[in-house]
Amino acid sequence: MATDPAQNSRRKRRRRIAVLLVVAGVVGLGLLGPLIPWRTRYGWTCSTCGARKRLTDHLLWGKSYPVVVNGTRMAQDAPSPGVVTTPLTTWMRDHDMAHEHTWVYQHATTHGVFGCAHLHECGRAPPIYNFLPQSMAWFVRTSDEEEIRHLLDLLANDDQAADQEIDRIQTEWLKVVGTSCDSDEREADPTRPR
């Protein structure tokens, strides 16, 4: 069975073209893949209670809310899916305060096909954004109703005064935490100088 040299050269040419197309496709995907916006994650913060809302927008699956945030499973059938509440939100609900979230755009991060983040957007953070969850829980637990309502009024009306009040509360909380940490360390190591 004799093979035609012209037919062999056509086969070789087809193989080369197929290999070149595969290589070009892999190189093209490698170069352009990270630039294709695969998913974007958005975040908002409520300027009065500090609740946070998350949303993910997938290229193929559309918009979805996170199922787990900071180790806590989110209820997808909740009135506000994707919302992480704070101790201040809980306090307001427990005290029958009418509260509509005032969402402030916080950030968006766009990821490419391979998971690399290639676009970050940031919004202006409200004063409550810097309120650490631990210090907020301590404040709500140790303060009376008048102090909490005063903080809520500041958060609703005056950014600079709210910043100063939150700084003051967190400084107090750090003093309390620092004092309890020092006493725990002394008990654990009695040779440590006092």
C-alpha positions in Angstrom: 0.0 0.0 0.0 1.7 3.1 -1.3 1.1 6.5 0.3 0.9 9.5 -1.8 3.5 12.1 -0.8 1.0 14.9 -1.4 -1.5 13.3 0.9 1.2 12.9 3.6 2.1 16.6 3.3 -1.6 17.5 3.7 -1.9 15.4 6.8 1.3 16.9 8.3 0.0 20.4 7.5 -3.4 19.6 9.2 -1.6 18.3 12.3 0.5 21.4 12.4 -2.5 23.7 12.0 -4.4 21.7 14.7 -1.4 21.9 17.1 -1.0 25.6 16.4 -4.7 26.2 17.0 -4.6 24.4 20.3 -1.4 26.2 21.4 -3.0 29.6 20.3 -6.1 28.7 22.3 -4.2 27.8 25.4 -2.0 31.0 25.2 -5.0 33.1 24.4 -6.9 31.8 27.4 -3.8 32.2 29.6 -3.5 35.9 28.5 -7.2 36.9 28.3 -8.7 34.5 30.9 -7.7 36.7 33.9 -9.3 39.7 32.1 -12.7 38.1 31.7 -14.9 39.2 34.6 -16.0 35.9 36.0 -17.5 37.1 39.3 -17.9 40.3 41.2 -18.5 40.6 44.9 -20.3 43.7 46.2 -20.6 44.9 49.8 -22.6 47.6 51.6 -22.7 48.8 55.2 -25.7 50.2 57.0 -24.6 53.7 58.3 -26.8 53.6 61.4 -26.5 50.0 62.8 -23.4 48.6 61.1 -25.1 45.7 59.4 -23.3 44.4 56.3 -24.8 43.1 53.1 -23.0 41.0 50.5 -23.9 40.1 47.0 -22.0 38.0 44.4 -22.7 38.4 40.6 -21.5 35.4 38.6 -21.0 35.6 34.8 -22.9 32.4 34.3 -25.2 32.0 37.3 -26.3 35.6 37.9 -26.7 37.3 41.3 -26.5 35.3 44.5 -26.1 36.0 48.2 -23.4 34.3 50.2 -24.4 31.1 52.0 -21.7 31.4 54.7 -20.2 34.7 56.0 -17.5 34.6 58.7 -18.3 31.0 59.6 -22.0 31.7 60.1 -24.6 30.1 57.8 -26.9 32.6 56.2 -30.6 32.0 56.0 -31.4 32.3 52.2 -35.1 32.7 52.9 -34.7 35.5 55.4 -36.3 38.9 54.7 -32.9 40.3 53.9 -30.7 37.5 52.5 -27.0 38.1 52.6 -27.2 40.6 55.5 -25.0 40.1 58.6 -26.5 41.9 61.6 -24.7 43.4 64.5 -25.4 43.7 68.3 -26.7 47.2 67.6 -29.2 45.9 65.1 -30.3 43.3 67.5 -30.7 45.9 70.3 -32.8 48.1 68.1 -35.0 45.2 67.2 -35.4 44.1 70.8 -36.3 47.7 71.8 -39.0 48.0 69.1 -37.1 50.8 67.3 -38.3 51.3 63.7 -35.2 50.9 61.6 -34.8 51.0 57.8 -31.3 50.1 56.7 -29.5 53.0 55.0 -27.0 51.1 52.8 -23.8 52.8 51.9 -21.8 51.3 49.0 -18.6 49.9 50.4 -16.7 47.9 47.9 -16.7 45.7 44.8 -14.0 43.2 43.8 -14.0 41.6 40.3 -12.3 38.2 39.8 -11.1 36.8 36.5 -11.6 33.2 35.2 -8.7 31.9 37.2 -9.8 33.5 40.5 -7.3 36.5 40.4 -8.8 39.7 41.6 -8.2 42.4 38.9 -10.5 45.2 39.9 -11.2 46.7 43.3 -13.7 49.6 43.9 -14.1 51.4 47.2 -16.8 53.7 48.5 -16.7 56.1 51.4 -16.9 54.3 54.8 -19.5 55.5 57.3 -18.2 56.1 60.8 -19.7 52.8 62.1 -17.6 50.8 59.7 -14.6 51.2 62.0 -16.6 50.0 65.1 -15.1 46.6 65.9 -17.7 43.9 66.4 -16.3 42.9 69.8 -16.3 46.5 71.1 -19.8 47.0 69.7 -21.0 43.9 71.6 -19.3 45.1 74.8 -20.8 48.6 74.4 -24.4 47.3 73.9 -24.0 44.9 76.8 -22.6 47.4 79.3 -24.4 50.6 78.3 -27.8 51.9 79.3 -30.5 52.8 76.9 -29.7 56.5 77.0 -26.1 56.0 75.9 -27.1 53.7 73.0 -29.7 56.1 71.8 -27.2 59.0 72.0 -24.8 56.9 69.8 -27.6 56.2 67.3 -28.5 59.9 67.1 -24.9 60.7 66.4 -24.7 58.0 63.7 -27.8 59.3 62.0 -26.8 63.0 62.0 -23.1 63.8 62.5 -20.2 61.9 61.0 -17.4 63.7 62.9 -19.1 63.4 66.3 -19.9 59.8 65.6 -16.3 59.1 64.7 -15.1 60.7 68.0 -17.7 58.7 70.0 -16.8 55.4 68.4 -13.1 56.1 69.1 -13.9 56.9 72.7 -15.9 53.7 73.1 -13.2 51.5 71.5 -10.5 53.1 73.7 -12.6 52.3 76.8 -13.1 48.7 75.5 -9.4 48.3 74.9 -8.6 49.5 78.4 -11.0 46.9 79.8 -9.7 44.1 77.5 -6.1 45.1 78.3 -6.7 45.0 82.0 -8.4 41.6 81.9 -5.6 40.2 79.7 -2.9 41.5 82.1 -4.6 39.8 85.1 -5.0 36.5 83.2 -1.3 36.6 82.2 -0.2 37.2 85.8 -2.3 34.3 87.0 -0.8 32.1 84.3 2.8 33.2 85.1 3.3 34.1 88.7 7.0 34.9 88.1 6.1 37.8 85.7 6.8 41.2 87.3 3.8 43.2 88.3 
